[in-house]
Amino acid sequence: MTRDKIQEQLNGKMSWDASESEVREWLSDKHGIIEKEADEMIAVGMRAKKATIRKSSLIRMTAALIAALPLGFFTWLAMQSSQRRAASALGTVCAGCLIYAAKNLVQILSGRCDTAIDS
């Protein structure tokens, strides 16, 4: 198997939250890759994982902000017409969108997420 194919599989394993030690063991046992070469491949895999996290998080953050804009506007309209129940419901959903956008902003900045990533 070529190094490029192995790197592609390694990147996939890291995207699905395999630990560095699991990946190192897999490289050693299955492909005989150890020490410096394994370190280099793992570093490439980590960079690819962070790039994928940032890309996915940017898309989700943008969608959440786009959803929050009209929700915020309709919340404001409901408040102006004294429809407090509607304003409360819309405001809650809008706040949820903004919190979700903030969570994704943190992931963009850190390049980390709590779960396996969907590319």
Secondary structure, DSSP 4 states (H G I P E B T S, - for coil): --HHHHHHHHHHHHHTT--HHHHHHHIIIII---HHHHHHHHHHHHHHHHHHHHHHHHHHHHHHHHHHHHHHHHHHHHHHTT-HHHHHHHHHHHHHHHHHHHHHHHHHHH---SSPPP-
